[in-house]
Amino acid sequence: MALTIVDNRIILDECDATTGWTATDGPTVFTAAPSPVEASGCLAMQASDAVEDAYTSITSDDYSGGGSLSILMADRAEFASTATGGIGIVVGDGTNRIAYHVGGNDGTGFRHDVGSVKWAAFQLDLANKPANFTAITGSEASLNEAAITQVGVRFDTDAKSVGGADNVFWDIIRFADNGVGIEFYGGTVGTPETWDTLTVADRSTANQDAHYLIRLVGTGAYDIQGNINIGDPTSTNDTYINSDTETFLFGDRRQSANNYYRFNCSGNATGTTDVNFDSCIFNNALSGSMDFSDANVTADVRLSTLIGWDQGILTGGSGNVWTGNIYSGCGLLTTTGANISGGTFTGFTGIADDSQVFWNSTTNPGANLDNCSFTMVSGTATHAIEFPTGFTTGTIDLTGINFSGYNAANAANDSVLNFLGTTGSVTVNVSGGSGTVSYKTAGTTITVVNAVTVTLTGLRDNTEVRVMQSGSNTVELAGTESATAGTADDRSFAFSIAASTSVDIYIVNVTYENIEIEGYVIPGSATSLPQQQRFDRSYLNN
């Protein structure tokens, strides 16, 4: 199906008529030349080497906690600088009306490079106001940000209007509470949507469009200035979108701490929501979170680089694959079973005693954490991996994981593992990797077993392997019905057991002589045991 955008921001005024507007000059309605960026009209006035402002009344609203006021503006004027108030967004409480300087001859807003290129979206977050402002009436100090009743524009120009014509223009005005933005859905399994298509829809001039939150800035590169949700969480529509070697840039919008970027994915129980990112870059210059945890979503992020997602990342459950990614300057990554193997975690930005990964599942992570790398930021007190209250498997397997910079002692706030409220006992089997596996616990008995990997090589197809406790025919420590790794008649089987353990190894194949290695002592480091299976000349399969 075709791509659809739903803009969840509040439309304060479409600027199609002068009704409700008060201005120092006009305003007047334009329907062409310049064409409005959002149908069917825009407003304009003349700022001829002068300062002009206009505002409209709105239902009283609380803007004190953050959120973005967005106004689209265009011009045929020569503006003053930003510091002196070339372009301003006006807010008022009925007594105090203030113009905050958001642009000028030295700065503009968010604009597309194709389409209505003269139009730019300017934003204001009253919880993080620009340093420069002009008090039109009253005082800025007295402005009641919890009861805003007026919004509008202000322009300061340094040259006469050509022909005495209107030369400053504005269109649709929206307000977004913290976290509110657009959601989009569309595509089919055979023809998934593309991000290029989304940028075209973002700059549409149809009625109540002109979202101006995502634009194309180069081949496979996108600049984003708002909150985005992939998928349709309120109806039954499918969403299919793929991304390969693309870059997503989240610029600094000078927003408040509560108004960080949200880049989410959520679907519905009826339709399919399938999202793929391969070898992509997500670079956040401000602050942000990613939430792909919806159970109705299949979201795979592989071999990608995520930078600056300091408010945390939610990967979702076992249906999602997040392998081989780099996480730099990110907060806590929470997973309920997704495969995050091969991940590199560095530059952690979470709070003290927090963790880089929260394995929020009571099951053994197994291979889902294999070959990850964790580096603690100097001067912080954080953990690498955290396990939840009620972790009940009794066993954790950590294979090929590298830990660097953590406290080697147990019970410290910067130990490698953190057990929140688990009771009973947990055995941690460690094989390969580097760094000491230390832990913090509130009472759980933790046993760390540093296992060593032994690999049997040169095995024939259909070879069974059993590794038994030495001297026992009933206690199996590892094994396989058929070794499948490798190539035809050159298979391998690897197993990990604590160093110094004595084992009996049985290698069985119906067409080759059995091999028994009794009393083999697991060495202190990984090793390979090449095998040469001899054809069994006396074997007869009736």
C-alpha positions, 0 to 999 in steps of 0.5 A, a space after each residue: 500500500 502507499 505510504 501514509 503519514 499521520 501527524 499527531 501534533 496539534 494544529 493551532 492555525 492553518 493560516 488560510 484566513 485572517 480570522 482571529 489575527 492581529 497584526 501591525 500590518 495586515 495580514 493578507 491571504 496569499 494563495 499563489 506567488 508564493 504558493 502556500 506550503 500547506 493548502 490552501 493559503 498562507 498569510 503575509 504582511 509588509 516589513 519594509 525596513 521595519 519591524 512587524 509582528 502578528 499573532 492569533 489567539 489560541 485556547 490557553 495551554 501549558 508550554 512550560 514543560 517543553 514541547 515544540 512550537 513550529 511555524 513555517 515561514 518564507 520571505 522576499 526580504 532582507 532580515 536583520 541578524 538572529 541576535 537583533 530579531 530578524 525572525 521571531 516566534 511570538 508567544 503571549 499570555 494576554 498581558 506579556 507578549 514576547 518574540 523569541 529570536 529563532 532566525 535572521 540573515 545568519 540563520 534559517 530553519 529546517 527546509 527541503 532542498 527540493 519542492 517548496 525550497 523557500 519555506 523553512 520550519 522554525 521551532 521554539 521550545 519554551 523550556 529551553 528558550 533562545 537567549 535573545 528575545 524582544 518584549 513586544 508588550 509586558 516583560 519576558 520575566 512575567 510571561 506565564 508559560 503555563 497559560 499561553 493564549 497567543 502565538 505568532 510571528 515577528 520580522 525585522 528587516 533591513 531593506 525596503 519592500 520591493 514595490 511596496 508589496 508584502 514580503 514576509 509569509 507564514 503558514 501552518 502552525 503546530 505544537 508538539 508535546 514532548 515525544 509527539 511527532 509523525 507516524 508513517 506506514 505503508 509498503 508491501 513484502 515485495 515492494 517495501 517503502 523507502 526513506 526517500 519516499 517518506 521525505 517526498 511525503 514530508 514536504 507535500 503541500 496538500 491540506 494539513 501536510 507540510 510536516 517538515 520533519 525529515 529531509 534528504 540531504 545526500 544520497 542515502 542520508 537523511 536529516 531529522 528534526 522531530 519524533 518519528 514512529 514507524 508503523 500503524 499502532 492504531 489500525 490494521 495497516 501493514 508496514 514494510 520498510 528496508 534501509 541499507 547503508 543509509 545515514 540518519 542525522 538527528 540535529 541539535 534543535 536547541 530543545 529542552 531535556 524532556 524534549 529529546 528525540 524519540 525514534 520508535 517502531 510500533 505496529 498492530 496485532 492484525 497487520 505486519 510491521 517489518 523493519 530492517 536496517 543494515 549497515 546504517 548510521 544513527 547519529 544523534 547530536 542532541 539526546 534521544 531514545 529508540 523503542 523497537 520493543 512492541 511485540 507486534 514488530 519485527 525489527 532487525 538492526 544489523 552491522 549498524 552504528 548508533 551514536 548518542 542515544 543517551 535515553 536508552 534503547 529497547 530492542 524487543 524480544 526474540 523475534 528481533 535481531 540486533 547483531 554486530 552493532 556499535 553503540 557509542 555514547 548510548 544509555 541502557 540497552 534493554 532487551 527481552 530476548 533479542 539477539 544482540 551478539 557481536 555488539 560493541 558498547 562504549 562511551 556509556 552515558 547512563 547513571 551510576 550503578 546502571 548497566 550497558 545492557 539489561 537482559 530483561 528475561 528469565 531465560 539463559 541468554 545463551 548465544 544472544 550475547 556471544 562475542 560482545 565487547 563492553 568498555 566502561 567509561 573512565 570515572 563512571 560506576 556502571 555495569 556491563 550486563 544486568 539480570 532482572 529480579 526473578 532470573 530463574 534459569 540457574 545458568 548463564 552462558 557468556 561466550 567470547 565476551 570482552 570486558 574492559 575497565 570494570 572492577 575485578 572485585 565482586 560487589 562493586 558498583 562497576 562489576 561486570 554483572 549485576 543481579 538485581 533481586 535474584 534469589 537462589 544460585 546462578 552458575 555463570 559459564 564463561 568461555 573465551 573473551 577477556 577480562 575478569 567476570 566480577 559481579 554485584 548481588 543482593 544475596 544470590 549465590 554466584 558461581 563463575 565457571 571459566 570454561 575453555 573451548 575445545 574443538 574437535 576437527 577433521 570429522 566426517 559427515 554424520 559423526 556423533 560426539 559425546 563428552 562425558 564426565 570422566 569415568 561416568 556413562 551417565 553424566 553428559 557434559 556436551 555432545 551432538 547427534 551430528 557435527 555440521 560445522 565446516 564443509 563436507 567430510 571436514 566437520 568440527 564440533 566445539 564444546 566449552 567446559 571448565 579448565 582442569 575437568 577430566 572428561 571422556 570423549 566418544 566419537 561415533 560414526 557407523 561407517 568409521 571406527 569408534 574413537 574413545 579419548 578417556 581421561 582427557 583433562 581440559 587445558 587452561 586455554 582454547 585448543 583444537 584436537 584434530 581427528 582421523 577417522 578410519 574406515 570400519 572394514 568389518 562394518 555391515 549394515 543389514 
